[in-house]
Every structure is written in C-alpha cells, then in structure tokens.
Amino acid sequence: MKTLYLLRHAKSSHDDESLDDIDRPLNKRGKRDAVAMATVVGEYCHKVQHIFCSPAKRCRSTIKRVRDALDAPTGELTLDDALYTFDADILLNWIRERDPKLDCILVVGHNPAFEDVIRLLTGQPLKHFPTGAFAELHLKVEYWDQARAGCADLLHMESPPKTVT
C-alpha cells in the first residue's frame, strides 16, 4: 500500500498583475491558512518519507510555513518543476514515476490537477478542493507505477478553517 498526501497551496495574491503566475505570492489569508494547516499536516504526515513541491512561489511559501509551524518537520523536500502543472494526466504520470522505495509522500501543488487526480484515483465525486486543502489517499498498489482509476481510498480531507476578516 502507498500513501499519497496532497496539499494544495494556500490562497495566493493577484494584486500584482505584472508577475508571472509562477511568481505569485500568498496573500494575507493564504499565509494564515498555511500556518493553520500545519496542525493537520503534522497530525497525518508523521510517516512522510519525502515532500515534493511545485516550484511556484505560492507552493514554496505554503510548505515553508507549514514546516516552520511544525515541531519536527518530516521528510526531505524536493522542488520539482514537473509539479507546476494543472493537468491531471501529467500529475498522474508523475506519481507513477515515484521511487518504489517510497511508501508515503506529500505533494504540494495545484488545482485542477489535484481535484481531478483525487476523483480519478478514488472514483468518488469531489465537488471542490479549495486552496490550502489537504487530502490523504491510500493507494491499494504495491508500486507507484500501478496507480490507476479506482485504486485508492480517500481517508481524510480537510480545508483551512473559515475565518471572519
């Protein structure tokens, strides 16, 4: 069995239209939500062997805030250009290429790729995977390259708490 944790980047800013998409930072809410989600990540990801992150600034900022808020961050962190994708097929192929020695990984990235991969792997309807959301999937496979439609169970999904601003 393989465990896949997905953490969507927290809310990003669209204030500076001169920035390329990859360079957009977190907004105030995103910074707050990333820290709030550290509790969830810490609770569920204690066995993570490796963290893979999109190089997008909003993803890097999200995982930095999560890791900084944890007492004992786990898993080596790798920035992977291939994770700067919004396409489920690209993400699924990336998952299939993971080292078979890794049983438990955390991926920080983007929608709609995350939403679509969750739907595909679990066969369950998913209305929305909001910014800052976290999901735990157990893949009933021995190797990552066996990941396919319907091979996973969605064990847990959580979003940042709603706050009044």
Steps between C-alpha positions, in 0.01 A plus 500: 500500500617853418390817677466822304441828678400800291526856628369770272680832532329757719321805358721707274500865412394639164584858599810538282390426144857543374605175672506174308266239644790297643618806696173587675542516882255402770254764608428580865235229530728249328780564749259451791344187347838337432594531866156370605539194278830409667302335779324276249818419309679426827221271615483291184842525339723365776612210276571709189828394344525777243329830420476606136403857421417704193754778445220759497562765765157442659576128541848559641359757744222265606727208585756729667233638734365151568846363578595803711186452711573132565708393797677232299454531124538164330616400157761643268370780275550505122382775267391333177427703186266225376260583785432844358207349317124538498448181296393174666663277237837665554462472878392135483798414279725681746355294789559181303868590464570523874766281654338170605701513824290797609176390665377834629536835322359851532447701182444877504344633184205628301142461390330384288765224483452403867119492480504295183761252629302448821185431297685265265689300764204465738213486253313731739334829410683799640331836477796719588853486640549858622824690548690369801309170499663172605411145397621156605468220245592136550584334171437128495811434293845364570680739265426860399498404131186294569297811589180495295133593507324370810814372676478733800291583803463860614553466875508861601446842352514831682492867405634802686259629764260773394585829665325833505719787384 
